[in-house]
Amino acid sequence: MKNILLLTAMVLLFACHTNQPKILADEITATAKANTPGFIPTSKDGYWMSAKIDGKDWTASAMMPVDKSDSRRIHGEHNGETISFSIWMRGLEPGKHFSFSEDKAADLFTNDDIGMWGGRNGEIVITKIDDKGVEGTFSFTASSSRSEKTVAVTEGRFRVPLTATP
């Protein structure tokens, strides 16, 4: 047992004095990057999302790309704050409503001392479907088990492509 511990210590000591940790870190970073879909910058004609969070304007600077699943995740991000929710793609048409609930909540991540909020009261309304994608509105009241406070997300709007881009 002593020999195994001594050998392990020697290997670790050797690895720390060589390039191995940096090479390993680079490999881990490259693997994570290759397996993370990444964000797509928002634009007037592409992906976009905006809302008011407790009355303050918020606009996504990037969004997660859509996938091919029937339950499509709409996820916008700006400076570490995110708004995220799902819509069901089957039978999607303008005027369709989706209600947020305990098991179908919107996610809100904020740069405050609470950080994680769940929007269980509110709705999404699909307003337009065309060759550019799906557009809709959303609003919800978010709460957290870590606070008595609630956060109002109002005047939300989004657009994402109908189909996943290669």
N, C-alpha and C positions, 0 to 999 in steps of 0.2 A: 504494500500500500504506500509506504514511504517513497519507493522508487517511482510510482505513478505520479504522486504529487510533485516530486522533484522534477520529473520529466515535463509535466504540465507547466510548472513554473518556468523552466528553461525555455520551452516553446513560446510561452507568452512573452518572456523577456526578450527573446530573439525577434519576435514579431513586432514588438514595440520599438525596436531599434532599426527596423528596416522599413521599407515602403509598404509592407503588407497592410497595415491599417488603412492607409490612404487608398490603396487599390481596392480593398474590401468596401470601404465607404463609397467609392466611385461606382463599384458594381451594384451596390444596393440602391444608390440614387438612380442609376441608369435603368435598373429593373423597375423601380417604382414609377419612373417617368414613362417607360414603355407600356406599363399596364394601367395608367391613369388616363382617362379620356381627355382631361384638361378642359379648360374653359374656352369659350368662343367670345371674342369681344362683341359687345352690342353695337348695333348700327341702326340708322333710320329705316333701312330696307331689309334688315335681317332679324336676328334675335333682339328682343328688347323687353324690358320690364321696368315699371315704375310704380310708386305708391306714396302715400303719406303715412309715416310712422309717428303716431301721436301728434299729427298735424305738421310734421316736418317733412319736406320733400326728400324722397329717396329714389335714386335711379340706379339700376344695375349697370355696372361697367362691363360685366361678363356673365355668361350663362353656361350651364353645362349643356353639352350637345344632347339632342334627343336620341333615343334608341328605337328599336323596332318593337318594343313590347306594347301590349294592349293598354297597360296602365302606364301612362307617360308622365314622368317626373318633370315638372317645370321648376327650375332652380336658378335664381338670380343672385349675384354677389356683387358687393361694392365695399371696399376697404374692410374686409373681414366680417361684414354684416350680410346675412342671407335671408331670403324669403324662398320657401320651397313648398310645393304641394303637388298632388297627382290629379290627372284627369283620365277618364276612361275613354279610349279612342273608338271602341265599337259603337256604332249608332250615333256618332258625334255629328251635331248639326247646330246651326245658329239658333240661339234661344235656349239651348240645353243648360240646365242648372245642376250644379253639384253642391251639396251642402257639406260643410265641415262638421265633424262629430268627434266623439271620443276616440273612435277607432279609425277615423279618416281626417286627422288634424293637419293643418298647415304647420310648418316649422318656421320659426323666426329666431335667428341668432343675432344678438346685438352686442355692441361693445360697451356694455355696462356691467355692473356688479352681479347681475342675474345671469345674463348671457343666453340662456336657452328658454324659449317660450313655445307653447303649443296653442295654435288657433283652433278651437273646437266649436266656436260659434261664428257663423258667417257663410259665405257662398262664393262660388265661381259661376260666371255666366259666359257661355261661348257666344261671341258677338259676330264673328266672321270666319268663314272658311273659304279660301281661294287657292290659286296656284302658289302663292307666297307662303301660305301656312295657315295656322290656327291663331285667332286672336280672341281675347276675352278680358273680362273684368273680374276683380276679386276684392273682397273685404272680409275682415275677421277681427275678433277680439281675442287677444292672446293672453294666456295666464301661465303662471309657473308655480310649482309646489314650493319654490324657494322665496315666494313673495306674495303679499296680499294684493299688490298692485296689478293692474291689467294694462295692456298695450293695445291701442286701437290702430289697426292697419286699414286705411280707407283709400278710396280712389285708385285702387290697384288696376293696372293694365299690363298685358303681356302679348307677345307674339313669338311663336316658335314654328319651324317648318313642319309640314305634315308628315314627312318621311325623314328617316335618318339619312344623314349625308355620309358618303363613304370616307 
